[in-house]
Amino acid sequence: MNDEQKQFEDLEQRLHGRKTEYDTIAVPDAAVQQSVQTGIRQAARRRKSRVRWYMSSISAAAIILLFTGCIRVSPAFASFVEQWPGMEGIVSMIRQDKGLQMAIDQSLLQKVGITDEHDGASVTIDGIITDESRMVIFYTMKGMKDPEKGEYDIELLDENGDNLPVAFSYFSPGETSDKNIYENYIDVIFTDETSPPEELSVVFKPREKARSGEWKVTLPVDKNLTKGMKRVLPVNQTLTVDGQRIEVKQATLYPTRLVLEVEFDPKNTKEVFGLSDLQLVDEQGRAWRTNTSTGEDERSIYFESMYFSIPKKLTLQGSGLSGLDKDELEFSLNLESGRITGGPSTIEFMGSEVVGKDRILEFSVPDINGGFTLAFTEIKDEAGKTYEVPTSSWRTKDGDSSGITTVHSTVENGAKIKGHLQMKLSTYPMKIKAPFSLEIPLDN
């Protein structure tokens, strides 16, 4: 056995060791308290230029638990992991994205290694991968106070110091074998109107007002690594799911993702929040999955990329959709009596409480296992004043077979509201089973 083979075997043993650690994590019931604002913040802030999603560290651990099977690493990926000790802790999450791993295999990772350090704590941007559609930013935190609790906000700035008009998501960072070191990555979506900046600043700020200071890392962005790496696949076919017409316009392949452009017919009777269990399947049965989309009637759906492994055949498959009849999107709520007029028949008001300047509304809705929760585009009081609902949380207890989830929606600065509220839904956990498939033409 030569030294290179031994290096790979040692690395795989360490990865298996880290996987075993995650397999034995006891995820407490509190972990199901999903303060995951994936999509909730997107809906609440649709009118703003920046959209963020957050996920709790325990939720990240739950995702890690989804990683199964034998861990095999290519030489390029092994080299990537070896560059930064401790990266084994998030390898499983990265390896769930086949396209991202292949991009690393193709040496598209831009090494950075820039650190901002003060007050005994530091943030390092280890490296980035970027193309015209997506940027993934790998970072490490050392000596920070409780980063795994999601106590830090992140801002992304361009070379002029302005906020990037992008959507981005990040998990609370995962702890490594060194309890003082945490690491994870930021996932950035560029739309047709935006592109990677020439220079990027990543800013970490404590959420607690009592804690001062921020960590800021500024780095150049090497866009030449993926310049011109884009492939457009025209589709132009119409898909009908539960009577709802969806035009599948085209697929665009980038090194880091595939973007499927679809348009929902405005004449549809339902507001479609998303297509369920959506995946692209090739001739070998390999599935390229998605869990992200942006837009309303015209929508971009993001999949893992097969840029470096173009299949011979590609089929879009799904189990149905999540949506509501359009006349059920709006309803009124009497805060005093708890009576709901209009809206879906499966929603029930459970009460409210005042917390500081905010009011928290509690609802009972169908089980949220479908991936969509209860969220609002707007809430208005009797005087016509509009309130934002930036966060929602929910809990489904282990062993609860009732099929019901309790959702707490925070009305920002809504402590003094009373009487009737006019409410409009942006998402709702209503799944409709209607399997479908559509072949995506490939020009090989």
URJO-V508015 format. One line per field, one symbol per residue. ss: DSSP state (2 for helix, 1 for strand, 0 for the rest). A space follows every 50 residues. Layout:
# URJO-V508015
ss=???
This chain:
# URJO-V508015
ss=00222222222222222222222000002222000000022222000000 11111022222222000000000022222222200002222222200222 22222000011111111100111111111100011111111100002220 01111110000010001111100110000011111111100000000011 11111100000001111111002222000111111111111001111111 11110001111111000001111111001111000011100111100111 11100000000001111111111112220111110000011100000111 11111001111111110222000011111100000110001111100000 00011111111000000001111111100011111111110000
